């Protein structure tokens, strides 16, 4: 198992390196740079004069070749943990992203748990009670969850919470707790608000995994080994947990590799709609104004989550199915 883990970690190093290169190149693809965007925004005020623009370009290193900018960026990250300077806000990227990353990771992990708690039992029930009323209801709700855009669901839930329950909407805490220190009352208020983005972001993922779990388990329930175990007198519940469910979990577990980064990147519009203090609105603004170090750092972190999610999936699959680690 340790050899399997070492190989997977070694594969991660060149993958992350290549991802960082592609990320930096993609950010540089649009014509112009941050100063061109800034000059366009200030056009009504006379714009930037050439001398000021050149001084800022020299200060930020925008006049240097792309490989030089990339080298300086990666050198700062690898040697000092410094993700560079945000052009728009003129502060280190580290100061902007760490607080928001905490909220983003917290919401993402809770959403992932919500997806699993909802999808696993419903998917198993739909497969075991195939073509029952509950199966049809789960299928209908699954299609609805896949069809409704997250931001639209957020708007509907915010309206219902405000209209019928009198709850403040937008943000993770009520306005009176925004700048207040953490207390038990503030924590309780957080719990009253945080469930909504978790449900909104996790709905489509849960709907997709319900269908995956149902299809996987249906493929296993009628295999000869299940019939043989049933003929030996094993109870249905014990049989289900010991054989077909364990095999059906393989594709289910492997979805962590794409669900985890999808939760982080997919909450951008939801975060804007619900005014969440996460990385989504920050990344959107950075892309709009071509704040390349800020945008590149956030995209790199999302890409790293993809690699980590794949590693977690591989380890869980190797733990569930010994054939994987032996190969």
Secondary structure as UniProt FT lines:
FT   HELIX           2..29
FT   HELIX           34..41
FT   HELIX           43..45
FT   HELIX           50..60
FT   TURN            61..63
FT   HELIX           66..80
FT   TURN            87..89
FT   HELIX           93..128
FT   TURN            129..131
FT   HELIX           133..147
FT   HELIX           150..165
FT   HELIX           175..177
FT   HELIX           184..221
FT   HELIX           224..231
FT   TURN            232..233
FT   HELIX           236..239
FT   HELIX           240..244
FT   HELIX           245..254
FT   HELIX           256..266
FT   HELIX           268..274
FT   HELIX           279..288
FT   TURN            289..290
FT   HELIX           292..320
FT   HELIX           322..326
//
